[in-house]
Amino acid sequence: MSALLSNAILLSLFIFVLAMVLTSIRLFKGPSAQDRVLALDYLYIIAMLMMLVLGIRYASDMYFEAALLIALFGFVASFALAKFLLRGEVIE
């Protein structure tokens, strides 16, 4: 792996960690439930992106499969939380 790619991966991981910290602050401090749900959505997106970057770094397919699972479960969780906030129940 070239030095440029290695440095870019390290920089992107640092930025993702910083974004996770700022999003966690919004998650715990958010003034409304909608802000907290959006912060949770953003957290799973950041986690998925971190897994993709780690997959590039270590050249492993397992990271890409984990990112796919995170995306799938994150979408389902977002849908359930949105339905709960809208109607007050998930299962009708």
C-alpha positions, 0 to 999 in steps of 0.5 A: 500500500502506498504512503499516500493511501495509508495517510488518507485512510488514517485521516479519514478514520480520524475524521470519522471518529471525530464525527462519531463523537460530535454525533454522540453528543447530539444523541445524548443532548438532543432537544427532541426525539427526532434529533436523537433518531437522526443522530442514531441514523448518522451514527450507523452511517458513519459506522458503515463508512468506517467498516468500508475504509477498514475493508480497504485498509486490510483488504478483507471482504469481511469488513464489506459484509459487516458494512452491508449488515450494518446498512441493512439493520440501520435501515430497518431500525430507522424505519421502526423508530420513525413509525414509532415516533409517528404513531406511538407503536411499531406493530399494529 
